[in-house]
Amino acid sequence: MAEFLFEIGLEEVPARMIPGAEAELLRRVVALLGRERLLPEGFEELSGARSFSTPRRLAVYVSDVLAAQTDVTEEVTGPAAKIAFKDGVPTPAAEAFAKKNGVSIGDLKRIDTPKGEYIAVSTVKKGRTAAEVILEELPKEIGSIYWAKNMRWIPGATQTFVRPVQWMVCLLGESVLPVEFAGKTAGRVSFGHRVLSSGEAFEVQVPASYAAQLEGEYVLAEVEARRHKIRKALDRVCRTVAGARWREDEALVDKMTHLVEWPDVLLGTFEPEYLELPEEVLVTVMRDHQNYFALEGADGKLAPYFLAVLNISLTETNQPIIKQGNERVLRARFNDARFFWEFDQRTPLTERVKRLENVTFQKDLGSYAAKSERVRVLARSLADGLEGVDVAALEEAAVLAKADLTAELVKEFTELQGVIGGLYAKAQGASKLVYESIYDQYKPAGMDDSVPRSYEGALLGIADRADTIAGMFGLGMEPTGSKDPFALRRAANAIVKILAETGLPLTLEQVITGAAKDAATAERIRGFFRERVEFYLREAKGFSYDVVAAVMAAGWSDVRDAVARAEAVSVARGGEDFTAVSAAFKRMKNILAQAQFELAADAVYAGGDLAVEERLFGKYTAVSAQVKTAAAERQYADALAAIATLRSEVDAFFEGVMVNDPDAAVRERRLTLLALIVAGVSGIADFSEIVVSNS
């Protein structure tokens, strides 16, 4: 066995694309070696294979690769025996089959198949060497890596990749495998850091020395090693400022990890006068435009410092120059922000509302002024009957919500849309409810983001997104497959999260019927939201697929209620009695389905002639009352505990009663009993969907 290394060197790849490509290359290489029988028995990917990546390279290392495929014995089936032989004499069909497989007539054998007797031959497929397989198959795997965007840089060639390929390394043990891809042939030559190394190529001696040799060329190829070094450096440099700490930002740490090969951290400062600007503006400038980490004091307030992660080693000679340059750039950005902040304040938000008539939302749905009015009306209708909602504040926020789209600061920092509107509203004397609602209107931006702070902010956010979804669905522009150009799934996910986590007493059905323009559109939107609720329960809350299916079958419009039911079912499903009752409910549903029995709205159980039948009905009557009381108070754990007590009576019923009795009246009565039980407890979950373990 031998170690294997493959590296592909590129022009700088965007940071956001690197993690997925690194993981995919590792997966593809291991899968290739596995299906080609080049991995030893018991090979474990976690310990036997590793991946590396930097902005300029992707690499895979595999510890144990077999020198060649093992030979495989295959049985090849030929024509039917009666066609291959006539009176014991081989026919041309038999001779042709033997010749094709390189054997004599005497090597042919007869085998029995479901179709009758056929002739066959056992052949040995000679295994190819690992070098042969890799040279032929690896280029296909490289070319199949998914990139959000590709480039074509070779004149006349059709081959594309994320960035032009600069070099490749491919080693099996000490031997070079000259893999060809995108006009390059692999060797053992790689390159170090673009600035810190000598710039000269170096030879990778063996696969195992790859990471260490790169480190000698000022490249930390292991992603986690770079991440650890960045965090340690941020902590170390931050300690030079008394009482300060850097604001934890995992997303920015991750981004910088994939932007550098040899990280170091610089402390910079800026004039305290800039702290008069809102923190949101300053942090956005530092984080989103300069990739700087903000510092804060012990009081949590922003401090006049920043940390910059650099792709270079700092020295006494270069640090002052680099520090001065970064501070100068940041100062210019802050000056721009201050100018726009002061300039925008000359025009109140109330005067900017009129300008929205000239800002198009969507060509068929009109301007943002028209959208703002639709949102105001929808938000008002959703608020009707809800306690604790300041309708006047809600309507004022809806009118002003999009006004910051005409502000220069938002044009410069588009990611602050809504936030700037809230800050301007606050500065211009709006009430706390109004400016917070405007500020929070785009929350949550994702599943990890917080929800709006008030009912008014939640209603504004729901109405805005629901109007967009309804408008696009009405135009036939709903998401299809993986395509969602208007981010409607994200908008729907946010609505679901708001309803689940704010306590707002509102259902999705109210939102859908309030926003949709017609019944057909509303029905399509229902299906869309059903998928989003299922996604929220499964992916955001982590419930198992069968629990989600069971809960969704019992209703999903009240998202908060669906979450409560899922939590209760998840806890209860491990109980022995609940498991048995779930299996019994599945049996009941199957019996009812096979009998094609439908429970009439006014159906009643007429009473039976068997004691077990009567005991089951009596127990169900008592349990049904308990379930109804507990469910009304959303005490679903108590409701499920009551349902589980049905076990003994249900077991006795199925042991002592034949439901499909020959007597039609008896059969009807027993089917009615089962249907009443199923209907009576299915308001919490469809227990037949619960997967019952056989262990």
Sequence and secondary structure as in RCSB ss.txt:
>XXXX:A:sequence
MAEFLFEIGLEEVPARMIPGAEAELLRRVVALLGRERLLPEGFEELSGARSFSTPRRLAVYVSDVLAAQTDVTEE
VTGPAAKIAFKDGVPTPAAEAFAKKNGVSIGDLKRIDTPKGEYIAVSTVKKGRTAAEVILEELPKEIGSIYWAKN
MRWIPGATQTFVRPVQWMVCLLGESVLPVEFAGKTAGRVSFGHRVLSSGEAFEVQVPASYAAQLEGEYVLAEVEA
RRHKIRKALDRVCRTVAGARWREDEALVDKMTHLVEWPDVLLGTFEPEYLELPEEVLVTVMRDHQNYFALEGADG
KLAPYFLAVLNISLTETNQPIIKQGNERVLRARFNDARFFWEFDQRTPLTERVKRLENVTFQKDLGSYAAKSERV
RVLARSLADGLEGVDVAALEEAAVLAKADLTAELVKEFTELQGVIGGLYAKAQGASKLVYESIYDQYKPAGMDDS
VPRSYEGALLGIADRADTIAGMFGLGMEPTGSKDPFALRRAANAIVKILAETGLPLTLEQVITGAAKDAATAERI
RGFFRERVEFYLREAKGFSYDVVAAVMAAGWSDVRDAVARAEAVSVARGGEDFTAVSAAFKRMKNILAQAQFELA
ADAVYAGGDLAVEERLFGKYTAVSAQVKTAAAERQYADALAAIATLRSEVDAFFEGVMVNDPDAAVRERRLTLLA
LIVAGVSGIADFSEIVVSNS
>XXXX:A:secstr
 EEEEEEEEES   GGGHHHHHHHHHHHHHHHHHHTT S TT  HHHHEEEEEETTEEEEEEEEE SB   EEEE
EEEEEHHHHEETTEE HHHHHHHHHTT  GGG EEEEETTEEEEEEEEEE   BHHHHHHHHHHHHHHT   SS 
B  STT    BSS EEEEEEEETTEE   EETTEE BSEE   TTTS S  EE  SGGGHHHHHHHTT    HHH
HHHHHHHHHHHHHTTSTT EE   HHHHHHHHTT SS EEEEEE  GGGGGS HHHHHHIIIIIH EEEEE TTS
 EEEEEEEEESS   TTTHHHHHHHHHHHHHHHHHHHHHHHHHHTTS HHHHGGGGGGSEEETTTEEHHHHHHHH
HHHHHHHHTT TT  HHHHHHHHHHTTGGGGSHHHHH GGGTTHHHHHHHHHTT  HHHHHHHHTTT  SSTTS 
  SSHHHHHHHHHHHHHHHHHHHHTT   BTTB TT HHHHHHHHHHHHHHS     HHHHHHHH SSHHHHHHH
HHHHHHHHHHIIIIIS   HHHHHHHHHT  SSHHHHHHHHHHHHHHTTSHHHHHHHHHHHHHHHHHHHTT    
TT      SSHHHHHHHHHHHHHHHHHHHHHHTT HHHHHHHHHTTHHHHHHHHHH  SS SSHHHHHHHHHHHH
HHHHHHTTT  GGGS     
